[in-house]
Amino acid sequence: MIKNLQVFSPSKSIDKLSIHKLIGSLKKELNLQIDSLVINFVTTPEITELNEKYLDHYYSTDIITFDYSENRNNIDGEIFISIDDAESNASIFKVHFKNEITRLIIHGILHLLSYDDQQKKDKIIMKRMENDLLNKNKFILLRSR
């Protein structure tokens, strides 16, 4: 188990132990320190409310990341992932739900490392890194208990 990592989910489809393994792998791969990381799995109404309250966006999204850290390689933050949007994305992109969850967690970690996807150039860099990390780690969450 990763120290300073908390995973909250109302869904039994989220395997918390596998998420700890994924974060452990990313920690080694990216040479990270985790001061505090909370990963919250929420519903569409919950993430829509967060998106409105903190980002002034009046719609649902698959992930929102809050970075509280002062040092790029010392993670202190929260990731909110919409289970509903992840299921929808998995269906649209024809990937396994757990593969989509892995991608979203990696995406959130990259945001916590100051990667950005607002500008086209930055989005290309972040997506390339996300795909590389996904390919290296996608089987962690796919393993059954």
N, C-alpha and C positions, 0 to 999 in steps of 0.2 A: 504494500500500500504506500502511496505517495503521501508523505507528510505535508500538511498544509493544503491538501486538496479535499474539497467537499463536493459531492454530487447529489443533487436533489431532483427527484423525478416521481411524478404520480403514476407513471407507466411501468408495468412489469416488463415491458419489452426493452427497457434500458438496463443493460448489464453493467452495474457500477464497477465491479472488479475489472472488467475488460477496459473500461474507461481509465482506470488507474494504470493499467498496463500500457495503454496508448500514451498517456501523459508521461509515463516513465520512459518510453521509447523516444518521444519527442524531446524530452528533457536531455537525454544523452545525445541525440542527433543534433540538436540546436545549441547544446552547451548552456542550458538554462538553470537558473535558480528560481525556485518558487517560494516567494514569501507568503503569498496567499492566493488561492485560486478557487473560485466557486463556479461550478457549472450547473445551471438551472435549466431543466426541461419544463417548458410551459406550453399552454394552449394558445391558439390563435387570438382569442380575446385578451389574454394576458400580455402577449407580446405587442399587440396593437396598442394597448394602453401605455406600455412602456415607450413605444415608438412615438406616440402622441406627446406624452408627458416630458420626455427628455430630448427628443430630436425634432419635434414639431412636424412629424410625418404622420399622416392620418390614414395609415394602411398597415396591414400585417407585413411581416418580413420573416425570413427564416432564422436570422441570427442578429443579436445586438451584443456588442462588447463594450464594457466599461473598464477603462484602464486607470488605475490609481497609482501606478508605479512611477518612480522618479528615475529609474535606471533601466535601460533597454533590456538587459539580460536578467534582471530580477523581476519576475512577474508578480504583480499584485493587481488582481482584477476579477471581474465577473463576466461570465458568458451566459447569455440567455438564448436558448435554442427552442424554436417552436416545433414541437413534435408533429403538429398538423401540417405545417409547411414542409417539414422534412419528408413526410409521407407523400405529399403532393409532388415535391421535387423528384423523389425516387420514382414515382410513377411516370412523370413527364420525361425524365432522362433515362428511364428503363434500367435503373440500378437497384440493387438490394437496399432496403431501408437502412440497415446497419452500415452499409458503405456510405450512404448519404450522411448519416450521423458522424462517421469518421471524418468525412470531408468538412463538415461544419465545425467540428471541434478543431481541426487543423486550421481552418480559416480564422477562427476566433483567436487561436494562439498566435498566428501571424499578425493579427491586428494588435495584440498585446505586445508584440515585438516591434511595433511602429510601422509595420507594412500597411500600405494604404491602397485602396482600389477606386479612388474617386477620379483620377486622371487616367486616360487610356494607357499611357506608358507605364504607370505604376501598376495598373490592373494586370497588364501582361506579365510583369515581373512577379507579382503576387500569385497569379494563377499558375505560372510555371513552377514556382516553389511549392504551391499547394498540391499540384499534380504529382510532383516528385515525392513529396512526403506521403501522399495518399498511396502511391504505388508501393512505397516501402513499408507502410503500416496498415494497409487495408484489411489484412487478414486478422488483425488483433481482435476487432469487434465482431468478426464473422464467426469466430470460434464459439462453439456452444459450451455450456458449463459442464 
